[in-house]
Amino acid sequence: MAARETPCICVDYVKRFGSKAAAKRLGFLLELYEIGDEEILNQLKTFIGSSFVLLDSSLPAQGKHLNSWKLRINLNPNELKEVIKT
């Protein structure tokens, strides 16, 4: 499967299940890893509501609020970037 198709498949799943939290997290991660084009990101942004969700729901509710994705960033984004390198 081509790398370009992977985000599209993920967007299709978000659309199918209508999960705002999944759309927010996926959009953030696509931007973080610089793999989402504007069309995909804009599709995901149509699911964003007004409430914030935790980036990682298994961690405490702390950290900065990212208004563009309505996420509370409760882990270090730089650590996520490092994960892809290993």
Number of C-alpha atoms within 10 A of each C-alpha: 5 5 8 11 9 13 18 15 11 16 18 14 14 20 16 9 9 12 13 20 22 21 24 26 19 21 24 23 17 15 13 14 12 9 16 20 12 10 10 16 20 12 17 24 17 11 17 20 12 8 11 17 21 21 25 14 11 8 10 10 15 11 14 11 16 14 11 11 24 22 22 19 20 19 17 9 13 9 9 13 13 9 8 8 6 5
